[in-house]
Amino acid sequence: MNTQEEVEFYCPYCGERISVLVDCSEAEQQYVEDCQVCCSPMVLTIRVDESGLPMVEATQENE
């Protein structure tokens, strides 16, 4: 099983589609990462389900 998966999502600031590499060995993670397009700080909440599929929720840092 691959422990890293690339996940695409939309920036909550500029709306551009971007991607991150997710470590699927951890069920839940949260961290701040700058958008690769507009450089705004996004809070990424990552959850990995029982089958190993990661889901990313991106919100603005000030929400």
DAJOWO-V586640 format. One record per residue. RES is the residue in one small letter. PSI is psi in degrees with one decimal (999 if undefined). OMEGA is omega in degrees with one decimal (NA if undefined). Layout:
res=RES psi=PSI omega=OMEGA
res=RES psi=PSI omega=OMEGA
This chain:
res=m psi=134.1 omega=179.2
res=n psi=127.6 omega=-178.1
res=t psi=-4.7 omega=177.0
res=q psi=134.3 omega=178.6
res=e psi=141.7 omega=174.5
res=e psi=128.0 omega=-177.9
res=v psi=132.6 omega=178.1
res=e psi=146.1 omega=177.8
res=f psi=175.8 omega=-178.3
res=y psi=137.6 omega=177.6
res=c psi=131.3 omega=179.2
res=p psi=-8.7 omega=178.6
res=y psi=-59.4 omega=-172.7
res=c psi=-12.3 omega=177.2
res=g psi=2.4 omega=179.4
res=e psi=146.3 omega=176.4
res=r psi=126.5 omega=179.9
res=i psi=173.5 omega=-179.3
res=s psi=155.7 omega=174.7
res=v psi=155.8 omega=175.1
res=l psi=120.9 omega=-174.5
res=v psi=133.7 omega=173.4
res=d psi=105.3 omega=-175.3
res=c psi=0.4 omega=178.6
res=s psi=-12.5 omega=176.6
res=e psi=129.7 omega=-175.5
res=a psi=-33.6 omega=-177.8
res=e psi=135.9 omega=-179.7
res=q psi=153.5 omega=172.1
res=q psi=130.8 omega=178.7
res=y psi=167.6 omega=179.5
res=v psi=132.7 omega=177.3
res=e psi=140.4 omega=178.0
res=d psi=142.4 omega=175.4
res=c psi=137.9 omega=-179.6
res=q psi=-16.3 omega=-177.4
res=v psi=-56.0 omega=-174.2
res=c psi=-3.8 omega=176.9
res=c psi=14.1 omega=177.6
res=s psi=145.4 omega=-177.6
res=p psi=121.5 omega=178.8
res=m psi=143.2 omega=170.9
res=v psi=118.4 omega=179.8
res=l psi=122.0 omega=174.0
res=t psi=120.6 omega=-174.8
res=i psi=130.4 omega=176.6
res=r psi=138.2 omega=177.9
res=v psi=122.8 omega=-178.0
res=d psi=178.3 omega=-175.6
res=e psi=-28.5 omega=-179.6
res=s psi=0.1 omega=176.9
res=g psi=8.6 omega=-179.9
res=l psi=124.0 omega=180.0
res=p psi=146.9 omega=174.3
res=m psi=135.2 omega=-178.0
res=v psi=130.8 omega=172.3
res=e psi=124.0 omega=-178.9
res=a psi=127.5 omega=177.6
res=t psi=161.2 omega=176.7
res=q psi=146.6 omega=-175.7
res=e psi=-32.1 omega=-175.6
res=n psi=8.6 omega=178.9
res=e psi=999 omega=NA
